[in-house]
Amino acid sequence: MDPIVKLIKELGNLPGVGEKTATRLAYHILRCNKDEALSLAAAIKDAKDRIGFCPECYNLTEDKGCVICANVKRDKSIVCVVEEPQDVTAIEKSGAFQGVYHVLHGAISPLDGVGPDEVRINELVARIGKGNIKEVIIATNPTTTGEVTSLYIAKVVKPLNVKLTRIAFGIPFGGDIEYVDRSTLARSIEFRSNITV
Ligand SMILES: [Zn+2]
């Protein structure tokens, strides 16, 4: 295959990159100096060589196990299930969670041909099966695919006798009810919680 065509094809396989953007990026790479282009190629190779999956939670990690799973202060009995490694980073930044994670690497999406076996749900079930987990918090996105995934996980985890919770979705802190969209507001009311005083 012609090297330019191949480069465009490879770039076009990246998520969110259409043919037009792929073409623009390919010509940018060809125009820039060789060191810059090879530095990009080296960064991709280095990341792929050195970063792997944590065998416990499937988060991306440079070592054999990730720092969260290796931390003795983290509560291993509470597992927060997320779609992507970026979600772990976001929740960690909140500082509100002291348990451990399970990264699915995607969400069930029948329209895109992604079934339960394509995301790491079997691994989650196996992990719970070891018997040390008390609660599973499902923190998939509040989207159609996130909801489908959440319901599927709930179905397969329920017989395993652990507490099952879903993160709350609603009005952003500092937000104004008047300007919150209808579905967010509906969910906020549906998933209202008790006030403890
Ligand atoms: Zn881990």
Residues whose N, C-alpha, C, O or C-beta is under 5 A from the ligand:
A	BS01	ZN	C54 E56 C57 Y58 N59 C66 C69
